Amino acid sequence: METHELVIIGGGAAGLTAAIYGKRAGLDLVVLEKTSHGGQILITNEVENWPGIKAISGPDLAQSFYDHAMSLGVEFRNALVRGITPGEKHHTVHTDAGDIAAKAIIVATGATFRRLGCKGENDLIGAGVSFCAVCDGAFFTDEEVAVIGGGNTAVEEACYLTRFASKVSIVHRRDEFRADRMAIDRALKNEKIVAVWDSVVESIDGEGLVEGITLKNVKTGELSTLPVAGVFVFVGTVPTATFLNGQLDRVDGGWIATDERLQTSVPGIFAAGDVRNTPLRQVVTAAGDGALAAMSAYHFIVTH
C-alpha cells in the first residue's frame, strides 16, 4: 500500500496552505483533490479582503497558492476520497484510485452551497438555476435574473451579475442584508439591482428553462411571481464531508469538531478551513487553519 507521512484531502485555500507549511517542515505528503485546485475561490469573481492586496480575482489568488506549493515540490493527485479508516499506527484513506496509508491526515474539503429545497430547483439546475455567477453569468446577457440570499456572497455576486443582466433582483427573507457594509452600499447604489425584502422562494417555475419564481412574503403570506431567466442561489453552505461516514465527531449540521490545535476526535486526523466548526468561513481563515493544521500534524508525526 502507498504510504506517506501526511495526506491532505482537499486543494482549496486550507489544503494548499497546509501543503506549503507541511512541505517546508520536511514532511512527505500528498494532496488529494477531486476537481480543480483552489476550492470556492475559483468561482469568486473578486477577492477584496485578502491582506496586502486591495483586489485580486479568485482564480488568480488560487493560482498563486498552487504555484507556491508546486515550487516547493508538493505532490498533487486528482482522486475522489471515498472514506477514511482510522488506525493505531497509520490511518487509511480510501480513494477511487486505491488506498493510501498515512501517519496523519488533514481534512480540508471545504463546504458546498446549500440548496433552497423548493419545487423546481433540482429540475432546473443547469437550465437557469445556478450556484456560480462567475461560471454562468454571461449566459444571461440582457436578461433579468434573481439572486437568492442576503450575505456577502449573494450581495457581491449580484453586483457581478450586473455586468451581464439587465436587472438583478436580490430576494432576501429579512428586511436588511447581512453582508459587509461596503458590499451593501455598492449593491444598493447600482441602478440595475432591486432588493426584494421579506420574501422566500416557494417555487422556481418553467418548462425546460427557468421562466420565473413564485415568492412568498414572510410577513403577509402573500404570493407573487417574478419573471426571470436565471436564479442564482447563495443561501449558505454545508460541509463537504459525507465520505466520513461517522468516523469523526461532527456538530451543528455536520461541521467537523476540532480542538484548539485543529485535531479532530481521532488522534492524528486534523480538519482545516470551511469544513470544520468555525465562526468565520473566509479565505484568510482557511489559510490560517491550513498553517496550524500542518504544524499540528508535523508535531504529531514526529512524536508518534
C-alpha positions as CSV (number, residue, x, y, z in Angstrom):
1,M,0.0,0.0,0.0
2,E,1.2,3.5,-0.8
3,T,2.3,5.3,2.4
4,H,3.0,9.0,3.2
5,E,3.6,10.8,6.4
6,L,0.7,13.2,5.7
7,V,-2.3,13.1,3.4
8,I,-4.2,16.3,2.8
9,I,-7.7,15.9,1.5
10,G,-8.8,19.0,-0.4
11,G,-7.0,21.5,-2.5
12,G,-8.6,24.8,-1.5
13,A,-7.1,27.6,0.5
14,A,-6.8,25.5,3.6
15,G,-5.4,22.4,1.8
16,L,-2.9,24.4,-0.3
17,T,-1.6,26.3,2.7
18,A,-1.3,23.1,4.7
19,A,0.8,21.7,1.9
20,I,3.1,24.7,1.8
21,Y,3.7,24.6,5.6
22,G,4.0,20.8,5.6
23,K,6.5,20.7,2.8
24,R,8.5,23.4,4.4
25,A,8.6,21.3,7.5
26,G,10.1,18.5,5.5
27,L,7.1,16.2,5.5
28,D,6.4,13.5,2.9
29,L,2.9,14.5,1.8
30,V,0.4,14.3,-1.0
31,V,-2.6,16.5,-1.7
32,L,-5.8,14.8,-2.9
33,E,-8.3,16.9,-4.8
34,K,-11.3,15.5,-6.8
35,T,-11.7,18.6,-9.1
36,S,-9.6,21.7,-9.6
37,H,-7.2,23.1,-7.0
38,G,-8.4,26.3,-5.4
39,G,-11.7,25.5,-3.9
40,Q,-14.5,28.1,-3.7
41,I,-12.3,31.0,-4.5
42,L,-12.2,29.6,-8.1
43,I,-15.8,30.8,-8.5
44,T,-15.3,34.1,-6.8
45,N,-15.0,37.0,-9.2
46,E,-13.0,39.3,-7.0
47,V,-11.4,39.0,-3.5
48,E,-11.1,42.3,-1.7
49,N,-10.2,41.1,1.8
50,W,-7.0,39.2,1.3
51,P,-4.5,41.2,3.4
52,G,-1.9,43.2,1.5
53,I,-3.8,43.0,-1.9
54,K,-6.6,45.5,-2.5
55,A,-8.3,43.3,-5.0
56,I,-7.5,40.1,-6.9
57,S,-9.6,37.7,-8.8
58,G,-10.4,34.4,-7.1
59,P,-8.8,32.3,-9.8
60,D,-5.6,34.4,-9.7
61,L,-5.4,34.0,-5.9
62,A,-5.9,30.3,-6.2
63,Q,-3.3,30.0,-8.9
64,S,-0.8,31.8,-6.7
65,F,-1.4,29.3,-3.9
66,Y,-1.0,26.4,-6.2
67,D,2.2,27.9,-7.9
68,H,3.7,28.4,-4.4
69,A,3.0,24.8,-3.5
70,M,4.4,23.5,-6.8
71,S,7.6,25.5,-6.3
72,L,8.2,23.5,-3.1
73,G,7.7,20.2,-4.9
74,V,4.3,19.3,-3.4
75,E,2.7,16.2,-5.0
76,F,-0.8,16.7,-6.2
77,R,-3.2,14.0,-7.3
78,N,-6.7,14.0,-8.7
79,A,-8.6,11.5,-6.7
80,L,-12.1,11.0,-5.2
81,V,-11.9,10.1,-1.5
82,R,-14.5,7.5,-0.6
83,G,-13.7,7.1,3.1
84,I,-11.2,7.0,6.0
85,T,-10.3,4.1,8.3
86,P,-8.5,5.2,11.5
87,G,-5.8,3.0,12.8
88,E,-3.3,2.9,15.7
89,K,-0.1,3.4,13.7
90,H,-1.5,4.5,10.4
91,H,-4.7,5.8,9.1
92,T,-6.0,4.7,5.7
93,V,-7.5,7.0,3.0
94,H,-9.7,5.1,0.6
95,T,-9.8,6.7,-2.9
96,D,-11.2,5.7,-6.3
97,A,-7.5,5.0,-7.3
98,G,-6.6,2.9,-4.4
99,D,-5.8,3.1,-0.7
100,I,-3.2,5.4,0.9
101,A,-1.8,5.0,4.4
102,A,-0.6,8.0,6.4
103,K,0.5,8.8,9.9
104,A,-1.6,11.9,9.8
105,I,-4.5,13.3,7.7
106,I,-5.8,16.8,7.2
107,V,-9.4,17.0,6.1
108,A,-9.7,20.3,4.2
109,T,-12.6,19.5,1.9
110,G,-14.4,22.8,2.4
111,A,-18.2,23.4,2.0
112,T,-20.7,23.4,-0.8
113,F,-23.6,25.7,-1.5
114,R,-26.8,25.0,0.3
115,R,-29.9,24.4,-1.9
116,L,-33.3,26.0,-1.3
117,G,-35.2,22.8,-1.4
118,C,-38.1,24.3,-3.2
119,K,-40.2,23.0,-6.0
120,G,-38.5,23.2,-9.4
121,E,-35.0,23.8,-8.1
122,N,-33.5,20.3,-8.8
123,D,-35.3,20.0,-12.2
124,L,-33.9,23.3,-13.5
125,I,-30.3,23.2,-12.3
126,G,-28.2,23.9,-15.4
127,A,-31.3,25.3,-17.1
128,G,-31.4,28.6,-15.4
129,V,-30.7,27.6,-11.8
130,S,-27.1,28.2,-10.8
131,F,-24.8,28.4,-7.8
132,C,-22.0,30.2,-9.5
133,A,-22.3,33.7,-11.0
134,V,-18.8,33.7,-12.5
135,C,-19.5,30.4,-14.2
136,D,-22.9,31.2,-15.7
137,G,-23.4,35.0,-15.6
138,A,-22.5,35.5,-19.2
139,F,-25.4,33.2,-20.3
140,F,-27.8,35.9,-19.1
141,T,-26.7,38.9,-21.0
142,D,-29.5,41.4,-21.3
143,E,-31.8,39.1,-19.2
144,E,-33.4,39.6,-15.8
145,V,-32.2,37.3,-13.1
146,A,-32.8,36.8,-9.4
147,V,-30.2,36.3,-6.6
148,I,-31.4,34.4,-3.5
149,G,-29.7,35.3,-0.2
150,G,-28.5,38.2,1.8
151,G,-25.0,37.5,2.9
152,N,-21.7,38.6,1.4
153,T,-21.7,36.1,-1.4
154,A,-25.2,36.9,-2.5
155,V,-24.7,40.7,-2.5
156,E,-21.2,40.6,-4.1
157,E,-22.3,38.1,-6.8
158,A,-25.4,40.2,-7.5
159,C,-23.1,43.1,-8.3
160,Y,-21.0,40.9,-10.6
161,L,-24.1,39.8,-12.5
162,T,-24.9,43.4,-13.4
163,R,-22.1,43.2,-15.9
164,F,-24.4,41.0,-18.0
165,A,-28.0,41.1,-16.8
166,S,-30.4,44.0,-17.4
167,K,-31.8,43.7,-13.9
168,V,-30.8,41.7,-10.8
169,S,-33.4,41.2,-8.0
170,I,-31.9,40.2,-4.7
171,V,-34.5,38.2,-2.8
172,H,-33.9,38.1,1.0
173,R,-36.1,36.7,3.8
174,R,-35.3,39.7,6.1
175,D,-35.6,43.4,5.7
176,E,-31.9,44.1,5.5
177,F,-28.8,42.3,4.2
178,R,-26.3,40.5,6.4
179,A,-23.3,41.4,4.2
180,D,-20.5,43.8,4.9
181,R,-21.5,47.5,4.8
182,M,-19.2,48.2,1.8
183,A,-20.8,45.4,-0.2
184,I,-24.3,46.5,0.7
185,D,-23.6,50.2,-0.2
186,R,-22.2,49.1,-3.6
187,A,-25.2,47.0,-4.4
188,L,-27.9,49.5,-3.3
189,K,-26.2,52.2,-5.4
190,N,-26.3,50.1,-8.5
191,E,-29.3,51.1,-10.7
192,K,-29.6,47.5,-12.0
193,I,-30.1,46.0,-8.6
194,V,-33.5,45.8,-6.9
195,A,-33.9,44.4,-3.3
196,V,-37.0,42.2,-2.7
197,W,-37.3,42.1,1.1
198,D,-39.1,39.8,3.5
199,S,-39.5,37.1,0.8
200,V,-38.7,33.4,0.3
201,V,-38.9,31.3,-2.8
202,E,-41.9,29.0,-2.9
203,S,-41.0,27.5,-6.3
204,I,-38.8,28.0,-9.4
205,D,-41.0,27.9,-12.4
206,G,-40.5,27.0,-16.0
207,E,-40.9,24.2,-18.6
208,G,-37.4,23.1,-19.5
209,L,-35.9,26.5,-18.7
210,V,-36.4,29.0,-15.8
211,E,-39.2,31.4,-16.6
212,G,-39.8,32.9,-13.2
213,I,-40.1,32.3,-9.4
214,T,-43.0,32.3,-7.1
215,L,-42.3,34.3,-3.9
216,K,-44.0,34.3,-0.5
217,N,-43.9,37.4,1.7
218,V,-42.9,36.1,5.2
219,K,-44.8,38.9,6.9
220,T,-48.1,38.9,5.0
221,G,-48.1,35.4,3.5
222,E,-48.9,37.0,0.1
223,L,-47.7,35.1,-3.0
224,S,-46.3,36.9,-6.1
225,T,-44.5,36.0,-9.3
226,L,-41.2,37.4,-10.5
227,P,-40.4,36.8,-14.2
228,V,-36.6,35.9,-14.5
229,A,-34.5,33.9,-16.9
230,G,-32.0,32.9,-14.2
231,V,-31.9,32.1,-10.5
232,F,-28.6,32.3,-8.6
233,V,-28.8,30.6,-5.1
234,F,-26.5,31.8,-2.3
235,V,-28.2,30.8,1.0
236,G,-25.3,29.4,2.9
237,T,-23.1,26.3,2.9
238,V,-23.0,22.8,4.1
239,P,-19.8,20.8,4.9
240,T,-18.3,18.6,2.2
241,A,-17.8,15.6,4.5
242,T,-20.3,12.9,3.5
243,F,-17.3,10.5,2.9
244,L,-16.5,10.4,6.6
245,N,-19.4,8.1,7.4
246,G,-19.5,9.0,11.2
247,Q,-15.7,8.4,11.7
248,L,-15.2,11.9,13.2
249,D,-17.3,13.9,15.7
250,R,-19.4,16.5,14.0
251,V,-21.6,19.3,15.3
252,D,-24.3,21.8,14.3
253,G,-25.3,20.3,11.0
254,G,-22.3,18.3,10.2
255,W,-19.3,20.6,10.7
256,I,-16.2,18.7,12.0
257,A,-15.4,19.3,15.6
258,T,-11.8,20.2,16.4
259,D,-9.7,21.3,19.4
260,E,-7.5,24.4,19.5
261,R,-4.8,22.6,17.5
262,L,-7.4,21.6,14.9
263,Q,-7.2,17.9,15.9
264,T,-10.5,16.0,15.5
265,S,-11.9,13.4,17.8
266,V,-9.4,10.9,16.3
267,P,-5.7,11.5,17.2
268,G,-3.7,12.2,14.0
269,I,-6.6,13.4,12.0
270,F,-7.0,17.1,11.7
271,A,-9.5,19.4,10.0
272,A,-8.9,22.8,8.5
273,G,-11.0,25.5,6.7
274,D,-14.6,25.7,5.9
275,V,-15.3,22.0,6.7
276,R,-14.8,22.4,10.4
277,N,-16.8,24.0,13.1
278,T,-15.7,27.6,13.0
279,P,-17.4,31.0,13.4
280,L,-16.0,32.5,10.2
281,R,-15.5,31.0,6.8
282,Q,-13.3,33.2,4.7
283,V,-10.2,32.5,2.5
284,V,-8.0,34.2,5.2
285,T,-9.3,32.0,8.0
286,A,-9.0,28.9,5.8
287,A,-5.4,29.7,5.1
288,G,-4.7,30.2,8.8
289,D,-6.3,26.9,9.6
290,G,-4.1,25.2,6.9
291,A,-1.0,26.5,8.5
292,L,-2.0,25.5,12.0
293,A,-3.2,22.1,10.9
294,A,0.1,21.4,9.1
295,M,2.2,22.3,12.1
296,S,0.0,20.3,14.4
297,A,0.2,17.3,12.1
298,Y,4.0,17.7,12.0
299,H,4.3,17.6,15.8
300,F,2.0,14.6,15.9
301,I,4.1,12.8,13.3
302,V,7.5,13.4,15.0
303,T,6.2,12.4,18.4
304,H,4.4,9.2,17.5
